[in-house]
Each structure stands twice: as C-alpha cells, then as structure tokens.
Amino acid sequence: MGVGPRGKEYAQVHELMRAALERSDKAGITTLAMRGKQYPTALRARPDVLVLHTLHWADEVRDPADVVPGLPERHAKADSGSCARPSG
C-alpha cells in the first residue's frame, strides 16, 4: 500500500521521512490501527512514495517444521519475544 501526505501542509514532512528512509536504506517499524485492531507494519521508501508493508505478530507465525515435513533441523532458535503484541 502506498502512503501519501494527507494534505499539502504535510507534504514537506512526508518527503523528509521518505528521503531519510531512502538515504539510510532502513525501514520504519510501527503499528497501524485499522478497524479497531492493531497491525505491525514496516514503512519503506521508494522513489516518490512511502510503502507500508503489513507484518505478522510473533504468535501468528507458524513453525515451518509443523507444516512442512522433512525440513532440516534448526541450529539456533530466534528470539520470539522481540515482536510481542502490545497490551491493552
């Protein structure tokens, strides 16, 4: 989903954010509230536009070993606490 400024008065702030993310080659991580629910998102810069990617909470991600038989064994376990849902 492309993200744009709400009005002309926000165009400069929008471009500042887009340019900073593009220069640093990083993404902004935040939450989006929509229809009474919170979603984790990543905000990335593309030429002339910010792009919003919806992500999954840690408890929504399935272990591939549970659904795909014959996967090689894992050597290290990821920290599942880094994407905890906000309380409330």
C-alpha positions in Angstrom: 0.0 0.0 0.0 1.4 3.4 -0.9 1.4 6.1 1.7 1.0 9.8 0.9 0.5 13.0 2.8 -3.0 13.8 4.0 -2.8 17.4 2.7 -0.4 20.0 1.2 0.6 21.1 4.7 2.0 17.6 5.3 3.9 17.2 2.0 7.2 18.5 3.4 7.1 16.2 6.5 6.2 13.3 4.2 9.1 14.0 1.9 11.5 14.4 4.8 10.6 10.9 6.1 10.8 9.3 2.7 14.2 10.9 2.0 15.6 9.9 5.4 14.5 6.3 5.0 15.8 6.1 1.4 19.2 7.6 2.4 19.6 5.3 5.4 18.3 2.2 3.4 16.3 1.4 6.5 12.6 0.7 7.3 10.5 2.3 10.0 8.7 -0.2 12.2 5.4 0.9 13.8 1.8 -0.3 14.4 -1.2 0.7 12.3 -4.7 0.8 13.9 -7.4 -0.1 11.5 -11.0 -1.3 12.1 -10.3 -1.5 15.9 -7.3 -3.8 15.5 -3.5 -3.1 15.6 -1.2 -4.4 12.9 2.6 -4.3 12.9 3.9 -2.6 9.8 7.2 -1.6 8.1 7.4 1.7 6.3 9.9 1.7 3.4 11.0 4.4 0.9 10.6 4.0 -2.8 11.2 6.8 -5.4 8.5 9.4 -4.8 6.4 7.3 -2.4 6.4 5.6 1.0 5.3 2.0 1.0 3.5 0.4 4.0 4.0 -3.4 4.5 1.8 -5.2 7.0 3.7 -7.8 9.1 2.6 -10.6 11.5 2.8 -10.7 15.2 5.2 -13.4 16.5 2.3 -15.6 17.7 0.8 -15.5 14.2 3.9 -17.1 12.6 3.7 -20.8 12.3 6.8 -23.0 12.7 7.6 -24.4 9.2 8.6 -27.7 10.7 5.0 -28.1 11.9 3.6 -27.8 8.4 6.4 -29.0 6.0 7.7 -32.5 6.6 11.4 -33.2 6.0 12.9 -29.8 6.8 16.5 -29.9 8.1 16.9 -29.3 11.8 17.5 -25.8 13.1 20.8 -24.8 14.8 19.6 -21.6 16.5 16.3 -20.5 17.8 15.0 -17.0 17.1 14.1 -14.7 20.0 10.3 -14.8 19.9 9.9 -12.1 22.5 11.1 -9.3 20.1 7.7 -8.9 18.4 5.3 -9.2 21.4 1.8 -7.7 21.0 1.1 -4.5 22.8 -1.0 -4.9 25.9 -4.4 -3.3 26.1 
